Amino acid sequence: MKKLKIYMENGEFVIEHVNSFGNGTKCSFLSENGLKESLDSYAAVIDQYELEVSDELWAMVINYVSSEEFQRK
């Protein structure tokens, strides 16, 4: 299954996209807004991914992907 790993690294927000073959790519963002904008690109297909979110970002990410704003994208 495809995964999105979301965590903090060196003071930056990171989304690591891991495909079904286990290969991954990482994107780093300086702000929470940058992270959310990147998550927006997954809005139509988010149900195809397993989310692995760090404890420190769990509430923010889950609240955002559950929001009406995200669901309308």
Secondary structure, 3 states (H helix, E strand, C coil): CEEEEEEEECCEEEEEEECCCCCEEEEEECCHHHHHHHHHCCCCCHHHEEEEECCCCHHHHHHHHHCHHHHCC
